[in-house]
Amino acid sequence: MSDKKQKKRGPNKKEGFRQDLRITPIVEKAFDLIKEKYSLKHNSEALHIIAELFLKTI
């Protein structure tokens, strides 16, 4: 008999990346506005800006 590794439940995860976020329409709109304002290409860059703005306010 050959032993097979049992697959873990859930999506495949890339090395060094966190699991994908589930994005609601209001969050997508916020990403789009920030990407346009700061000339960004990716949602991850917009998320970084959101985090910086949030941390400045607390």
DOKOL-241118 format. One record per residue (C-alpha): x, y, z; residue in one letter; chain. Coordinates in pm, whole numbers, plus 50000, padded with zeros to 5 digits. Layout:
BEGIN
+-------+-------+-------+------+-------+
|     u |     v |     w | rest | kette |
+-------+-------+-------+------+-------+
|     X |     Y |     Z |    a |     A |
...
+-------+-------+-------+------+-------+
***
This chain:
BEGIN
+-------+-------+-------+------+-------+
|     u |     v |     w | rest | kette |
+-------+-------+-------+------+-------+
| 50000 | 50000 | 50000 |    m |     A |
| 50114 | 50350 | 49929 |    s |     A |
| 50055 | 50618 | 50186 |    d |     A |
| 49898 | 50931 | 50044 |    k |     A |
| 49900 | 51258 | 50230 |    k |     A |
| 49550 | 51358 | 50325 |    q |     A |
| 49456 | 51690 | 50168 |    k |     A |
| 49381 | 51971 | 50408 |    k |     A |
| 49048 | 52144 | 50375 |    r |     A |
| 49027 | 52491 | 50226 |    g |     A |
| 49197 | 52673 | 49939 |    p |     A |
| 49559 | 52618 | 49843 |    n |     A |
| 49778 | 52878 | 50007 |    k |     A |
| 50077 | 53036 | 49837 |    k |     A |
| 50401 | 53050 | 50030 |    e |     A |
| 50437 | 53387 | 50201 |    g |     A |
| 50083 | 53505 | 50121 |    f |     A |
| 49783 | 53530 | 50346 |    r |     A |
| 49448 | 53388 | 50249 |    q |     A |
| 49249 | 53603 | 50005 |    d |     A |
| 49011 | 53851 | 50160 |    l |     A |
| 48643 | 53849 | 50080 |    r |     A |
| 48578 | 54200 | 49952 |    i |     A |
| 48236 | 54363 | 49979 |    t |     A |
| 48114 | 54620 | 49723 |    p |     A |
| 48176 | 54915 | 49959 |    i |     A |
| 48535 | 54801 | 50018 |    v |     A |
| 48586 | 54758 | 49642 |    e |     A |
| 48460 | 55116 | 49591 |    k |     A |
| 48703 | 55243 | 49857 |    a |     A |
| 48990 | 55055 | 49689 |    f |     A |
| 48895 | 55204 | 49351 |    d |     A |
| 48884 | 55559 | 49490 |    l |     A |
| 49220 | 55523 | 49663 |    i |     A |
| 49382 | 55356 | 49360 |    k |     A |
| 49263 | 55648 | 49144 |    e |     A |
| 49369 | 55917 | 49392 |    k |     A |
| 49718 | 55775 | 49454 |    y |     A |
| 49773 | 55626 | 49102 |    s |     A |
| 49803 | 55270 | 49233 |    l |     A |
| 49767 | 54949 | 49034 |    k |     A |
| 49677 | 54687 | 49293 |    h |     A |
| 49431 | 54645 | 49578 |    n |     A |
| 49716 | 54543 | 49807 |    s |     A |
| 49872 | 54888 | 49759 |    e |     A |
| 49537 | 55052 | 49834 |    a |     A |
| 49500 | 54836 | 50145 |    l |     A |
| 49841 | 54956 | 50262 |    h |     A |
| 49730 | 55321 | 50220 |    i |     A |
| 49405 | 55245 | 50409 |    i |     A |
| 49608 | 55095 | 50695 |    a |     A |
| 49839 | 55397 | 50708 |    e |     A |
| 49544 | 55640 | 50712 |    l |     A |
| 49368 | 55436 | 50980 |    f |     A |
| 49674 | 55417 | 51203 |    l |     A |
| 49724 | 55794 | 51179 |    k |     A |
| 49371 | 55853 | 51309 |    t |     A |
| 49396 | 55638 | 51623 |    i |     A |
+-------+-------+-------+------+-------+
***
